[in-house]
């Protein structure tokens, strides 16, 4: 994620060239979820153990907030070379193409809209899911759910920073497919 | 040549301001606004915000060029995708150096934004940011 992408033949002999380990990034993004879980558990020990539902909610809140902050930053950082996005659809496209490329190294596979402020983004091989095992009866879909919350926050933060207030929901029915549903609310903040 | 530069947040709240003079043609980099002019600078700059809001839907680039003028003073604007306004008050036309100046400031701003302790619309009090803006001003203006 460098500011100025290095010129195409990456010069590996250049000692000052900066690279990013994509495996480390993946591991970091994976580890976020257990971290949020542990934090939710530890912070709640004072008031007795948490109900499952409460724990999920605390995790969701933490991960979503983290993602929101990251999304806000990403937009500011990677939109400089682009023409200004005036329409909401431009903003959504920017997320599907550029932001997805930066975070997940692929683009969204399918974008649907009802032209009334609802956008459905489908990623047929969502990267965080690509290496998950889906043993039968393992409740894989339910256990994969928390890994969608951080990306959810990224999308919402990115939208918010470009003046589109929206609620974002993510779900998966069949790993590795992920579906993000964006519902915009209210008028565009000028 | 003398400049007044301010960054305005998404709620039209000022988050950073500074003034400086030119460093070209033997200038010493100090602002030369008369004392009665200084409070006016803030007025002039903020009154240009209305025009920025009109221009932003037409101009495709982030750099909106000169958006407003008041007597012999010009206001140039750079509007980021996150709706942060960089406004520069200057007294002579210089499109390209200002564009480069804004680009440098934007880079410094993005770095500030990447700070986990900084939230959008917070005042920028970092001395590092300040010195980066001054360095950019010295380099281009």
Boltz contact constraints between the chains, C-beta under 6 A:
constraints:
  - contact:
      token1: [A, 72]
      token2: [B, 120]
      max_distance: 6.0
  - contact:
      token1: [A, 73]
      token2: [B, 113]
      max_distance: 6.0
  - contact:
      token1: [A, 73]
      token2: [B, 114]
      max_distance: 6.0
  - contact:
      token1: [A, 75]
      token2: [B, 81]
      max_distance: 6.0
  - contact:
      token1: [A, 75]
      token2: [B, 82]
      max_distance: 6.0
  - contact:
      token1: [A, 76]
      token2: [B, 82]
      max_distance: 6.0
  - contact:
      token1: [A, 76]
      token2: [B, 110]
      max_distance: 6.0
  - contact:
      token1: [A, 76]
      token2: [B, 113]
      max_distance: 6.0
  - contact:
      token1: [A, 77]
      token2: [B, 110]
      max_distance: 6.0
  - contact:
      token1: [A, 79]
      token2: [B, 81]
      max_distance: 6.0
  - contact:
      token1: [A, 83]
      token2: [B, 60]
      max_distance: 6.0
  - contact:
      token1: [A, 84]
      token2: [B, 60]
      max_distance: 6.0
  - contact:
      token1: [A, 86]
      token2: [B, 57]
      max_distance: 6.0
  - contact:
      token1: [A, 161]
      token2: [B, 82]
      max_distance: 6.0
  - contact:
      token1: [A, 162]
      token2: [B, 81]
      max_distance: 6.0
  - contact:
      token1: [A, 163]
      token2: [B, 83]
      max_distance: 6.0
  - contact:
      token1: [A, 190]
      token2: [B, 53]
      max_distance: 6.0
